[in-house]
Amino acid sequence: MPAAIEVVALTKQFGEVTAVAGVSFAVEVGSTCALLGGNGAGKTTTLSMLLGVLLPSSGSVRVLGEDMLAHRYRV
C-alpha cells in the first residue's frame, strides 16, 4: 500500500528567498505526523503545498497515490 502522503525533494522559492529546501518524507496510512521547527522554518509553506494552495518550485507531492501537481483540485 502506498504512503498516505509522500513528499520528495520539495522546494519552494519566493524570488531569491528559499522558504523550503529539498524536504522529503512519507506518512504511512493510519499514522500521525507533526511538522516542528522554529519561526521561518517553512512549516506553513510546506503545508500549503501539501494542500495544493501553493505550487512547489520543484519536487513532488503525492496524496493517497495522486500527484498533487497534476490533480490538486481533484485531490
C-alpha positions as a printed Julia matrix, in Angstrom:
75×3 Matrix{Float64}:
  0.0    0.0     0.0
  1.42   3.44   -0.92
  2.03   6.06    1.74
 -0.87   8.41    2.53
  1.48  11.36    1.88
  4.77  11.16    0.0
  6.97  14.23   -0.38
 10.2   14.09   -2.41
 12.76  16.93   -2.64
 10.08  19.59   -2.1
 11.36  23.13   -2.65
  9.61  26.49   -2.68
 11.28  29.75   -3.61
  9.83  33.25   -3.46
 12.17  35.24   -5.66
 15.62  34.85   -4.12
 14.27  33.56   -0.8
 14.13  29.79   -0.35
 11.29  29.02    2.08
 11.51  25.2     1.79
 14.67  23.47    0.6
 14.57  19.85   -0.56
 12.24  18.38    2.09
 11.44  14.65    1.77
  9.25  12.49    4.0
  6.43   9.94    3.93
  3.43   9.47    6.2
  2.09   5.93    6.25
 -1.64   5.2     6.14
 -3.09   5.22    9.66
 -0.21   7.11   11.27
  0.1   10.62   12.69
  2.81  13.11   11.83
  3.85  16.58   13.04
  5.98  19.31   11.47
  8.14  21.01   14.07
 10.5   23.93   13.7
 11.19  27.5    14.67
  9.67  30.62   13.16
 10.51  30.84    9.47
 11.39  27.14    9.15
  8.9   26.58    6.29
  6.15  24.65    8.12
  3.25  26.74    6.81
  4.69  26.83    3.29
  5.11  23.04    3.33
  1.51  22.53    4.5
  0.27  24.96    1.85
  1.99  22.88   -0.84
  0.55  19.64    0.62
 -2.93  21.18    0.41
 -2.41  22.43   -3.16
 -2.73  26.09   -2.16
  0.85  26.79   -3.32
  2.68  25.12   -6.17
  6.21  23.93   -5.37
  9.17  25.35   -7.27
 10.48  21.78   -7.57
  9.95  18.34   -6.1
  6.82  16.21   -5.87
  3.87  15.65   -3.55
  1.6   12.61   -3.68
 -1.5   12.35   -1.51
 -3.3    8.99   -1.43
 -1.37   8.0    -4.55
 -2.4   11.08   -6.56
  0.09  13.62   -7.91
 -0.82  16.96   -6.31
  0.82  18.94   -9.12
 -1.24  17.28  -11.83
 -4.51  16.75   -9.91
 -4.58  19.17   -6.98
 -8.22  20.18   -7.47
 -9.4   16.57   -7.69
 -7.43  15.52   -4.61
